[in-house]
Amino acid sequence: MTRRANTDDATRLALDAIRRAGVKDREAVRAALFATRGFDGVFGRFSVDPNGDTTLAVLRGRQVRGGRFDGDEDLHLGRDLEH
């Protein structure tokens, strides 16, 4: 689900930036992408910062075990995602 959700958000975000750019120009599309504010994505509403990162701070997920949801888990995101 996570890969599909990320792909859905990325595709819709790219198409939205292309639409907002209004021209077939790579730099205009990039500027529109980085100007994204309040985008309603699968994981919640987010914006894109000047580095191209989203403002999402927490992802919530549930795992299915034995045909039933097994609790909720939060994944707290930070800028240093390698650790």
C-alpha positions as CSV (number, residue, x, y, z in Angstrom):
1,M,0.0,0.0,0.0
2,T,2.8,2.5,0.9
3,R,4.4,2.3,-2.6
4,R,1.1,2.6,-4.3
5,A,0.1,5.5,-2.1
6,N,3.4,7.3,-2.7
7,T,3.1,6.7,-6.4
8,D,-0.4,8.1,-6.4
9,D,0.6,11.2,-4.5
10,A,3.7,11.8,-6.7
11,T,1.7,11.4,-9.9
12,R,-1.1,13.7,-8.9
13,L,1.4,16.2,-7.5
14,A,3.4,16.2,-10.8
15,L,0.2,16.6,-12.9
16,D,-1.0,19.4,-10.7
17,A,2.3,21.2,-11.0
18,I,2.3,20.8,-14.8
19,R,-1.3,22.2,-14.9
20,R,-0.4,25.1,-12.7
21,A,2.8,25.9,-14.7
22,G,0.6,26.4,-17.7
23,V,3.6,26.0,-20.1
24,K,5.7,23.2,-21.4
25,D,8.8,24.4,-19.6
26,R,10.9,22.3,-17.1
27,E,11.8,25.2,-14.9
28,A,8.2,26.5,-14.8
29,V,7.0,23.1,-13.7
30,R,9.7,22.8,-11.1
31,A,8.8,26.2,-9.7
32,A,5.1,25.3,-9.6
33,L,6.0,22.0,-7.8
34,F,8.0,23.8,-5.2
35,A,5.2,26.4,-4.8
36,T,2.7,23.6,-3.8
37,R,0.8,24.5,-0.7
38,G,-2.0,22.5,1.0
39,F,-2.0,19.5,-1.4
40,D,-4.4,16.8,-0.3
41,G,-2.5,13.6,-0.6
42,V,-3.1,10.0,0.5
43,F,-1.1,10.6,3.7
44,G,-2.7,14.0,4.5
45,R,-2.5,17.6,3.5
46,F,1.0,18.9,2.8
47,S,3.1,21.5,1.1
48,V,6.5,21.3,-0.6
49,D,9.4,23.3,0.9
50,P,12.2,25.1,-1.0
51,N,14.3,21.9,-1.0
52,G,11.5,19.9,-2.6
53,D,10.6,18.0,0.6
54,T,7.1,17.6,1.8
55,T,6.0,19.1,5.1
56,L,4.5,15.7,6.3
57,A,5.8,15.0,9.8
58,V,3.8,11.9,10.8
59,L,2.5,8.9,8.8
60,R,-0.1,6.6,10.3
61,G,-0.4,3.0,9.2
62,R,-2.2,-0.2,10.2
63,Q,-1.1,-3.7,9.6
64,V,-3.4,-6.6,8.8
65,R,-2.6,-9.8,10.7
66,G,-4.9,-12.8,10.5
67,G,-7.4,-10.9,8.5
68,R,-7.8,-8.2,11.1
69,F,-6.2,-4.7,11.7
70,D,-3.6,-4.9,14.3
71,G,-3.3,-1.6,16.1
72,D,-2.1,1.8,14.8
73,E,1.5,2.9,14.3
74,D,2.8,6.3,13.8
75,L,6.0,6.9,11.8
76,H,7.5,10.3,12.8
77,L,9.5,11.7,9.9
78,G,12.5,14.0,10.2
79,R,14.9,15.6,7.9
80,D,17.6,12.9,8.7
81,L,15.9,9.8,7.3
82,E,19.0,7.7,7.1
83,H,18.9,6.8,10.9
